[in-house]
């Protein structure tokens, strides 16, 4: 009898202790504090760098923090600076815009830092410009949801679409991937990273627990720091290290994005992003100073991945927007902030190119 009472009291004390810790964790917002410290640790010399926009996601590895308001980002010794705002869902928005759209089905812009609009303020991203152009071309208010996240691969995009396509009910998806897919980051493929970030069974058993979320953040924090170390001397990456996605994995992820859209009869458009080396032909792709840690062979790898994207698109009957010629025709030398990302003027040209394809698909867009 005494043993039963002892066991009951022990369980009750343990339960009340966990309940107290859960309450304190929620009140203190400990999960958010831990995550911010983790991402701050990735860029300690620059607390206002791009890592300030992230939070851990056990399924998609990382995503944007929700509720950012005109967060000032300063990158590369303050040579690249812009502001970032996100809505309650963690989607990039123009400051002051409503977090939810109108009754019309939105266009979903899915992709990496180019879709996100790295280097441009909220109003200068291509999804923001596309929304303005759609409103002018077709009348009424047209919402373009910017779900782009710097660093995402097609695998993360596929998982995001799988999780959100039903709730977002897009009338069109515009997807662009490739830069990160063919990159090497800390010598690990995305599949290996995803395994480290996945919730353990006991963590999944308490999906609403702030304490469980905090424990998960602490567990993956040290690994994230090692995995996401972006600053490396040129040529330091082992040439045998795997890309984040192999070309076959890239093909599979893109094909699954096509299938998800086809199953729900949602039109899909791919964007094939051009590097500055492809627009400004006078540049030397063998110049190490241009691509830094990615190495002089990165352009050839990226072009091969873009070929895979075109092959997947052709097999599925998906149009591909390639703004290379439009960017060349602009005749400007200030369309890029670095070898990969455009300025607001460059994103405006991309928005025009996407609009042309969208209008051609007009009968199929709800």
C-alpha positions in Angstrom: 0.0 0.0 0.0 2.8 2.4 1.0 4.6 1.5 -2.3 1.5 2.4 -4.3 1.2 5.7 -2.5 4.9 6.5 -3.0 4.6 5.7 -6.7 1.5 7.8 -7.1 3.1 10.7 -5.3 6.2 10.4 -7.4 4.2 10.4 -10.6 2.1 13.3 -9.4 5.2 15.3 -8.5 6.8 14.5 -11.9 3.6 15.6 -13.7 3.3 18.8 -11.7 7.0 19.6 -12.3 6.6 19.1 -16.1 3.4 21.1 -16.1 5.2 23.9 -14.3 8.1 23.8 -16.7 5.7 23.8 -19.6 4.0 26.9 -18.2 7.3 28.7 -17.6 8.5 27.8 -21.1 5.4 29.2 -22.7 5.5 32.4 -20.6 9.1 33.0 -21.3 8.8 32.2 -25.0 11.9 30.0 -24.4 11.6 28.1 -27.8 11.9 31.4 -29.7 14.7 32.6 -27.5 16.7 29.4 -28.1 16.1 29.5 -31.8 17.2 33.1 -32.1 20.4 32.4 -30.1 21.1 29.4 -32.4 20.7 31.5 -35.6 22.6 34.4 -34.1 25.5 32.0 -33.4 25.7 31.2 -37.1 26.6 34.8 -37.9 28.0 36.2 -34.6 29.9 39.1 -36.2 26.8 40.3 -38.0 23.6 40.0 -35.9 21.7 41.7 -38.7 22.5 39.1 -41.3 20.1 36.9 -43.2 20.1 34.3 -40.4 17.9 36.7 -38.4 14.9 35.7 -40.5 15.0 31.9 -39.8 13.4 29.5 -37.4 13.8 25.7 -37.2 11.2 23.5 -38.8 11.3 19.8 -38.2 9.8 18.9 -41.6 11.3 21.6 -43.9 14.6 22.0 -41.8 14.1 25.8 -41.6 11.6 28.4 -42.6 10.9 32.2 -42.1 9.9 33.5 -38.8 6.4 34.9 -38.7 5.5 38.4 -37.7 8.6 40.2 -38.8 8.1 43.9 -39.4 10.6 45.9 -41.5 13.5 43.8 -40.1 16.7 45.4 -41.4 19.1 42.9 -43.0 22.7 43.9 -43.7 24.8 41.4 -45.5 28.4 41.2 -46.9 29.8 44.1 -44.8 26.7 46.1 -45.4 27.0 46.1 -49.1 23.6 44.4 -49.4 20.9 45.8 -47.2 17.1 45.4 -47.4 14.1 45.1 -45.1 12.0 42.0 -44.5 8.4 41.7 -43.3 6.5 38.5 -42.8 2.8 37.8 -42.1 1.3 35.5 -39.4 2.0 32.5 -41.6 5.7 33.3 -42.2 5.3 34.5 -45.8 7.1 37.6 -47.0 4.8 40.5 -47.4 4.9 44.2 -48.1 4.9 46.2 -44.8 1.4 47.2 -43.9 -0.3 44.7 -46.3 -3.0 42.4 -45.0 -1.8 38.9 -44.0 -4.7 37.2 -45.7 -5.7 37.8 -49.3 -9.1 38.4 -50.8 -11.6 35.9 -52.1 -9.7 35.3 -55.3 -7.4 32.2 -55.3 -3.8 33.5 -54.9 -0.8 32.9 -57.0 1.8 31.0 -55.0 5.4 31.9 -55.6 7.5 29.0 -54.4 11.3 28.9 -54.3 14.6 29.9 -52.8 16.3 33.3 -52.1 15.5 34.6 -55.6 11.8 34.1 -55.0 12.1 35.5 -51.5 13.8 38.5 -53.1 17.2 38.6 -51.4 18.7 42.0 -51.9 15.4 43.8 -52.3 12.9 45.4 -49.9 9.5 43.8 -49.5 7.9 45.8 -52.3 10.8 45.1 -54.7 10.6 41.3 -54.9 9.3 39.6 -58.0 6.1 38.2 -56.3 5.3 41.8 -55.1 5.8 43.2 -58.5 3.9 40.4 -60.2 0.9 41.1 -57.9 1.0 44.8 -59.0 1.2 43.8 -62.7 -1.6 41.3 -62.4 -3.8 43.9 -60.8 -3.1 46.3 -63.7 -3.4 43.7 -66.4 -6.6 41.9 -65.2 -8.2 44.4 -62.9 -9.3 43.7 -59.3 -6.9 42.8 -56.5 -4.6 39.9 -57.2 -2.6 38.3 -54.3 0.7 36.7 -54.9 1.9 34.8 -51.9 5.7 34.9 -51.5 6.6 31.6 -49.8 10.2 31.7 -51.0 12.9 31.0 -48.3 16.6 31.6 -48.8 18.5 28.4 -48.9 15.6 26.1 -49.8 16.0 23.3 -52.3 13.2 21.6 -54.3 12.9 19.0 -51.6 11.9 21.6 -49.0 9.6 23.2 -51.6 7.9 19.9 -52.2 7.3 19.3 -48.5 6.0 22.8 -48.1 3.6 22.4 -51.0 2.4 19.0 -49.8 1.7 20.6 -46.4 0.0 23.8 -47.6 -1.6 23.4 -51.0 -5.0 22.4 -49.6 -5.1 25.4 -47.2 -3.7 28.0 -49.6 -5.8 26.8 -52.5 -3.6 28.6 -55.1 -4.9 29.3 -58.5 -1.4 29.0 -59.9 2.0 28.0 -58.6 5.2 29.6 -59.9 8.3 27.6 -58.7 12.0 28.2 -59.1 14.8 26.1 -57.7 18.3 25.0 -58.6 20.9 27.2 -56.9 20.9 25.4 -53.5 20.1 22.0 -54.9 23.4 21.7 -56.7 25.4 23.3 -53.9 27.5 21.5 -51.3 26.9 22.6 -47.7 29.1 21.1 -45.0 29.4 17.9 -47.0 25.8 16.6 -46.2 22.9 15.9 -48.5 19.5 17.3 -47.6 18.2 13.8 -46.8 20.8 13.4 -44.1 20.1 16.8 -42.7 16.3 16.2 -42.7 16.9 13.0 -40.6 18.7 15.1 -37.9 15.9 17.7 -37.8 13.0 15.3 -37.8 11.0 15.0 -34.5 11.7 12.0 -32.4 8.7 9.8 -31.4 8.4 11.3 -28.0 8.5 14.8 -29.5 5.8 14.0 -31.9 3.7 12.6 -29.0 3.4 16.2 -27.6 2.9 18.4 -30.7 1.6 21.3 -28.7 4.2 21.3 -26.0 6.5 24.3 -25.9 8.8 22.3 -23.7 9.1 19.6 -26.4 9.7 22.3 -29.1 12.5 23.8 -27.0 14.1 20.4 -26.4 14.0 19.8 -30.2 15.6 23.2 -30.9 18.4 22.5 -28.4 19.0 19.1 -29.9 19.4 20.2 -33.5 21.0 23.6 -32.7 24.6 22.4 -32.6 24.1 20.3 -35.7 22.6 23.3 -37.5 25.6 25.4 -36.7 27.9 22.9 -38.2 25.7 22.3 -41.3 25.0 25.9 -42.2 28.5 27.3 -41.9 28.5 29.2 -45.1 31.8 31.1 -44.8 34.5 28.8 -46.2 37.8 29.5 -48.0 37.5 29.0 -51.7 38.3 25.5 -52.7 37.9 24.1 -49.2 35.0 21.9 -50.1 35.9 18.3 -51.0 35.0 17.7 -54.6 33.6 14.3 -53.7 31.1 15.8 -51.2 27.5 15.3 -52.2 25.3 18.1 -53.4 22.4 18.9 -51.2 20.3 17.1 -53.9 21.7 14.9 -56.5 20.3 15.5 -60.0 18.1 12.4 -59.7 16.8 13.7 -56.3 16.3 17.1 -57.9 14.4 15.5 -60.8 12.2 13.5 -58.3 11.4 16.6 -56.2 10.4 18.6 -59.2 8.3 15.8 -60.6 6.5 15.5 -57.2 5.8 19.2 -57.3 4.3 18.7 -60.8 2.2 15.7 -59.5 0.9 17.7 -56.5 -0.3 20.5 -58.8 -1.7 18.1 -61.4 -3.7 16.2 -58.8 -5.4 19.4 -57.8 -5.7 20.9 -61.3 -3.5 23.8 -60.3 -1.5 25.3 -63.2 2.3 25.3 -62.6 5.1 27.4 -64.1 8.8 26.9 -63.5 11.4 29.8 -63.4 14.9 29.0 -64.6 17.0 31.6 -62.8 20.0 33.0 -64.7 23.3 33.7 -62.9 24.9 37.1 -63.6 27.6 35.1 -65.5 24.9 34.1 -68.0 23.6 37.6 -68.4 26.8 39.6 -68.5 28.8 37.6 -71.0 32.0 39.5 -70.4 32.5 37.9 -67.0 35.0 35.0 -66.6 33.3 32.0 -64.9 36.7 30.6 -64.0 37.4 33.7 -61.8 37.4 32.4 -58.2 36.6 35.8 -56.8 33.2 35.8 -58.4 31.8 32.5 -57.0 34.0 32.3 -53.9 33.5 29.0 -52.0 31.3 27.5 -54.7 34.3 27.3 -57.0 34.7 28.0 -60.7 32.9 24.7 -61.7 29.7 25.8 -60.1 28.2 27.4 -63.2 28.6 24.2 -65.2 26.9 22.3 -62.3 24.0 24.8 -62.1 23.5 24.7 -65.9 23.2 20.9 -65.7 20.5 21.2 -63.0 18.6 23.8 -65.1 18.7 21.3 -67.9 17.1 18.7 -65.6 14.4 21.3 -64.7 13.6 21.8 -68.4 13.4 18.1 -68.9 10.9 17.6 -66.1 8.9 20.6 -67.4 8.8 19.2 -70.9 7.7 15.8 -69.8 4.9 17.3 -67.7 3.9 20.0 -70.2 4.9 22.8 -67.8 6.0 26.2 -69.2 9.4 27.5 -68.1 10.1 31.2 -67.7 13.7 32.0 -68.5 14.3 35.8 -68.1 17.9 35.7 -69.4 17.2 37.4 -72.7 15.0 40.0 -71.0 17.7 40.9 -68.5 20.2 41.1 -71.3 17.9 43.3 -73.4 17.6 45.8 -70.5 21.2 46.8 -71.1 21.8 47.7 -67.5 24.9 46.9 -65.4 23.1 47.1 -62.0 20.6 44.2 -62.2 22.5 42.0 -59.7 23.7 42.4 -56.1 25.9 39.3 -56.4 26.4 36.5 -58.9 23.0 35.0 -58.0 20.5 37.6 -56.7 18.9 40.5 -58.6 18.2 44.0 -57.6 14.7 45.4 -57.4 15.1 46.5 -61.1 16.1 42.9 -62.0 13.2 41.3 -60.1 10.8 43.7 -61.9 12.1 42.3 -65.3 11.5 38.8 -64.0 8.0 39.7 -62.9 7.3 41.0 -66.4 8.5 37.7 -67.9 6.4 35.7 -65.5 3.3 37.9 -66.2 3.6 37.1 -70.0 3.4 33.4 -69.3 0.6 33.8 -66.7 -1.5 35.7 -69.2 -1.0 33.0 -71.7 -2.3 30.6 -69.1 -5.2 32.9 -68.3 -8.1 30.5 -69.3 -6.7 27.9 -67.0 -6.3 30.1 -63.9 -9.3 30.3 -61.5 
